[in-house]
Amino acid sequence: MPFVLDASVTACWAFRDEDHPHADLALQQLRNDEALVPSLWWFEVRNILVVNERRKRLNETDSVAFLRDLSRLGITLDRSPQESEVLRLARAHRLSVYDAAYLELAQRNGVALATLDADLIRAARAEGVLLLGDDA
């Protein structure tokens, strides 16, 4: 079953020193299923890589390899958020609009959300959105 993948989970995959069971579960599920992401995910992932290149956690070659591997996974960009719902979620749960976009996408598609962000987890639970790993 498809699920919504956020940048916090994706970031775990980029760094050898980061590990989380929900990130591992998302990667395992992505080998057989599709992940949906809001279009901002593309920018967030690349920003994470560039910032961490500057911090010397990885180098440009590592980033290129990671993006190549990521492109081989079944990740679909959604470019049509429901603006009023994104804003409602951001306001109701004191989320950034960016985080609310992930929640809106999961809610609109009736799928689980894969995130490591504590505020987004809290908001998803309040909205009745399933979290990847909660049913595992």
Number of C-alpha atoms within 10 A of each C-alpha: 10 19 25 27 28 27 22 17 21 22 17 18 18 22 15 9 8 10 14 12 9 19 24 16 15 24 20 11 16 18 12 12 15 17 25 22 23 23 16 17 21 12 10 17 17 16 12 16 23 17 12 17 16 11 10 10 15 17 14 14 10 15 18 13 12 15 15 11 10 14 10 9 15 15 18 14 14 13 10 9 15 12 11 10 17 22 17 15 21 21 13 11 16 14 19 15 16 15 22 24 26 28 30 27 25 25 19 13 12 14 20 24 30 30 26 18 13 9 14 24 18 13 20 24 11 10 14 10 20 19 22 20 16 10 7 7
